[in-house]
Amino acid sequence: MSGLVPETMQKVAHAALGPRQGDKLKDLAHNTKDMTPEGRLTTDYGVKQSTADDWLKVASKDKTGPMLLEDPFARERIMRFDHERIPERVVHARGTGAFGKFKLLESIEDLTIAPVLTDTSRETPVFVRFSTVLGSRGSADTVRDVRGFATKFYTQEGNWDLVGNDIPVFFIQDAIKFPDVIHAGKPEPHNEVPQAQSAHNNFWDFQFNHTEATHMFMWSMSDRAIPRSYRMMQGFGVNTFTLINAKGERHFVKFTWTPELGVHSLVWDEALKLAGQDPDFHRKDLWEAIANGAFPKWKFGIQVIPEADEHKFDFDILDATKVWPEDLIPTRYIGEMELNRNVDEFFTQTEQIAFCTSHVVPGIGFSDDPLLQGRNFSYFDTQISRLGVNFQELPINRPVCPVMNFNRDGAMRHTITRGTVNYWPNRFEACPPASHQEGAYVEYAQKVVGMKARMRSEKFKDHFSQAQLFWNSMSPIEKQHIIRAFSFELDHCEDPVVYSRMVQRLADIDLNLAQTVAAAVGGEAPKEGRPNHGRRAPALSQLEFPGKPTIQARRVAILIADGYDQVAYDAAYAALSSAMATPLVVGPKRSRITAANGTSSTQPHHHLEGLRSTMVDALFIPGGAQSIDTLSRNGRALHWVREAFGHLKVIGATGEAVGFVEKAIGLPSVVVSSDGEAKESYGVITIKELRPESLKEAVQIAKGATGFMEKFFYGISQHRCWERELAGLNDMV
Ligand code: HDE
């Protein structure tokens, strides 16, 4: 196979596919073709063409002349191109997706009849799309925003779409308000500014005027809104769904995904810079991890409330602006999902995938959650405008089980249904409805009596208790980040009415928060706050989800110049690769760099201008007198180290590089010079000499004679060095 098809990208992934996941991929194969050198250029109607370069012309002597409209090939190319775009999603336009599989580990047949949640021998193919909400399709990945986490389960009973976010609550309680909250967040109507930002007047004006958003905006000002990676986010169904068991009993349920790698975020300065330096940061991160075989995994959990307990809580369990605190309703983890295959083509798969919250399978139902009810209408409707009425026939959307009904026609219908009738009942009894025993979806018989009115339950009117609960549950570092987020956002609101009122609003959550932000943004500091109930729910803090300590798929830069210590370099490179991290060699130039021994050399992946410290998780700098001398005189190299230190990244240095790190960060007391033993101080790991007995030893990481690699890897696995921030050192560089 030629390099035309990135076969290697998918090779690892194919090996990991289970028997069932193949169902959807086999189905997609009917519509998949490869570009090959053997294939010949044709029109869309199949006629071979001799050129792709020249429009048919009336040739004069010097071979110039008018172009002929007659040329069907040229016309087809241009007209086809003119119509390549479809409307982008009205929200969540920017996103990326991948294939994977869902495996149930524990049956919940006590709660549901849905085989996807009761049959542990099954493996269900899935497609997941992650997204930001506010930005348009070409906007940057790392902006402050909620992230979408939408999963399509291709079950044997039909498609089940679980369309969630990385934050468990939402801005509004009733779907009718959705256009308002989105209009307020999107670029302002008069000048279409700003792109993909909540930091503007209209967003915060709405938040103030619409108190039910208070809990949600606390989450969106937290680090959850700037994830390090899609692989390191939780996912929440947000809405309250129901499960129906064989006895016909109904339970309320919330669905959760928890990542194996833990919940980790960028730091704000990094997120801001990445938006310009690498706008595809999250998209590339997911792609590379899957291509390298570091498949991201999530545990699948449920929180369940029996129907009879619906009213036992001081919040309404159908209110999407409230969490179900885990100390009251613990999460039961029952399955896991792995993403293991990148898409073959972005448009036909990631762009054309269409999720509908209304698509559930027998055994799963809705509740009277007024946000969910509105969503059930909206998603189907929006797909019709985005993709047309036959959107469910598109390869990525069609189910793996049979589809048969009397829906017909419409633009771009593909299925050719044979038969003389297209209605029910018909004289042939063709396509009869299924019975319950045959697996038909049966609606839960819910007794409903009431007055028709525009109304809301009383408990929905408490807009502050859980905002306080969230704030109370944050660690000191998380609180600090929230304060800074508000300070940034409100600084971007020029209208004093907007930022002054918002500062007052913050006093409904916490007086200290309000006063600190007021001082930063210039609003009048509130003197009194709403009494705080003092309750906490630890699981709201993302620090409760550190994940498994691994450096898999973490990007580690190795900084070198001519004359680098080749032994230390080789040892680190080999150890990082064997741990499935991604070492990225960076030098002042991308042409070959020669080691101190004069014989070895290496071709760096990037130069210091091209790759920035923001794009990596950690930094390693081997010694070598000449190399360090060059780096010490290079402003960009010094900035690299300084910036990585400021962003709390782990830095490893050996030999002469120790002094270089000290010079770069200008905090002599922090960098402990070492006397042979590896030393760690505020995430800076140093050693005089990295001389593993052999490369093999380096590869066995933890056994390294010096313990350097052990300390370095542990630091990376901890994501960041928070001690540095607690000591205020990051603010000093
Ligand atoms: Fe969405 N939302 N939403 N939303 N939403 C859409 O559907 C809508 C809400 C979410 O990767 C749209 O296909 C309404 C909550 C995700 O393709 C649209 C309301 C949550 C995605 C729509 C909400 C979400 C969407 C636009 C309030 C978290 C991207 C394009 C009642 C649980 C799916 C599309 C993808 C997309 C409507 C609120 C998550 C317009 C009316 C709450 C992850 O139909």
Boltz pocket constraint, residues with backbone or C-beta under 6 A from the ligand:
constraints:
  - pocket:
      binder: B
      contacts: [[A, 89], [A, 90], [A, 91], [A, 92], [A, 95], [A, 129], [A, 130], [A, 131], [A, 147], [A, 148], [A, 149], [A, 150], [A, 163], [A, 164], [A, 165], [A, 167], [A, 169], [A, 170], [A, 174], [A, 175], [A, 176], [A, 178], [A, 236], [A, 237], [A, 238], [A, 239], [A, 320], [A, 353], [A, 354], [A, 355], [A, 370], [A, 371], [A, 372], [A, 374], [A, 375], [A, 378], [A, 379], [A, 380], [A, 382], [A, 383]]
      max_distance: 6.0
